[in-house]
């Protein structure tokens, strides 16, 4: 990892970066979008993540990066992003979970996950909210080959996300049920069916009397 002062804006240009990142200060990381690719070639190890927002990273934000945790050949079981501090923002990123792994794991802290695209993987999970964490998840596109999201936190909010398996989600077409022990739902998923109002019958006018 590279050292930077706290409260720094770090601009990452287009390119493919073969490294694992560990953030321990409050920083704002800003990439160029789909052309700024973080793709580690390190052999995955249990408990070692490709991108860590660790203790000390309170208030950090990450935007405009492409996280390729499954590798150039779509065959790597890379552990994705882990969050271990508070007030973290992930927005406008593209995230490819590793094979059989999780794209974003929050072990604790509050996290805003907004306008990301979480896609691909095999038997993978897009997001895992663990007990002790709190997510605000909105405006994202989920299309994971496995499970789009798991919420065990009981304190997270999900709203206005685009879910690839929405229409097959247990027959509920006005909300999206999220896996996990929290019983969480996205009450306003993209494609939500809006009930058609039942017209009120207008009573006939009374017959005039003579």
Long-range contacts (C-beta under 8 A, 24 or more apart in sequence): 7-59, 12-36, 12-64, 12-65, 20-48, 20-49, 20-50, 20-51, 20-52, 21-50, 21-51, 21-52, 22-52, 22-54, 23-51, 23-52, 23-53, 23-54, 23-56, 23-57, 23-60, 24-54, 24-55, 24-56, 24-57, 25-56, 25-57, 25-60, 26-56, 26-57, 26-58, 26-59, 26-60, 27-57, 27-60, 28-60, 28-61, 29-60, 29-61, 29-62, 29-63, 29-65, 30-63, 30-64, 31-63, 31-64, 31-65, 31-66, 31-93, 32-64, 33-64, 33-66, 33-92, 33-94, 34-66, 34-94, 35-66, 36-64, 36-65, 36-66, 37-65, 37-66, 37-68, 38-65, 38-66, 38-67, 38-68, 39-68, 39-71, 39-72, 40-69, 40-78, 41-71, 41-76, 44-76, 44-77, 44-78, 44-79, 44-98, 44-101, 47-79, 48-79, 49-79, 49-80, 49-81, 49-82, 49-105, 50-78, 50-79, 50-80, 50-81, 50-98, 51-80, 51-81, 51-82, 52-81, 52-82, 52-84, 53-81, 53-82, 53-83, 53-84, 53-85, 53-88, 54-82, 54-84, 54-85, 55-84, 55-85, 56-85, 57-84, 57-85, 57-88, 58-85, 58-86, 58-87, 58-88, 58-109, 59-86, 59-87, 59-88, 60-85, 60-87, 60-88, 60-89, 61-88, 61-89, 61-90, 61-91, 62-88, 62-89, 62-90, 62-91, 62-93, 63-89, 63-90, 63-91, 63-92, 63-93, 64-92, 64-93, 65-93, 65-94, 66-93, 66-94, 66-95, 66-96, 67-93, 67-94, 67-95, 67-96, 67-103, 68-96, 69-95, 69-96, 69-97, 69-98, 69-101, 69-103, 69-121, 70-96, 70-97, 70-98, 70-99, 70-120, 70-121, 70-122, 70-124, 71-98, 74-99, 74-120, 74-122, 75-99, 77-101, 80-104, 80-105, 81-105, 82-106, 82-107, 83-107, 83-108, 83-109, 83-111, 83-133, 84-108, 84-109, 85-109, 86-110, 88-112, 89-114, 90-114, 90-116, 91-115, 91-116, 92-116, 93-117, 94-119, 95-119, 95-126, 96-120, 96-121, 97-121, 97-124, 97-125, 97-126, 97-144, 97-146, 98-124, 99-123, 99-124, 100-124, 100-146, 101-125, 102-126, 102-127, 102-128, 103-127, 103-144, 104-128, 105-130, 106-130, 106-133, 106-135, 106-153, 107-132, 107-133, 108-132, 108-133, 109-133, 109-134, 110-134, 110-135, 110-136, 111-135, 111-136, 112-136, 113-137, 113-138, 113-140, 114-138, 114-139, 114-140, 115-139, 115-140, 116-140, 116-141, 117-141, 117-143, 118-142, 118-143, 118-144, 118-148, 119-143, 119-144, 120-144, 120-145, 121-145, 121-146, 122-146, 125-149, 125-150, 128-152, 129-153, 129-156, 129-180, 129-182, 137-161, 137-186, 147-179, 148-178, 149-178, 149-179, 149-180, 150-178, 150-179, 150-180, 151-178, 151-179, 151-180, 151-181, 151-182, 151-184, 152-180, 152-181, 152-182, 153-182, 154-181, 154-182, 154-184, 155-182, 156-182, 156-184, 158-184, 158-185, 158-186, 158-187, 159-186, 159-187, 159-188, 160-186, 160-188, 160-189, 160-190, 161-186, 161-189, 161-190, 162-189, 162-190, 162-191, 163-189, 163-190, 166-190, 166-191, 167-191
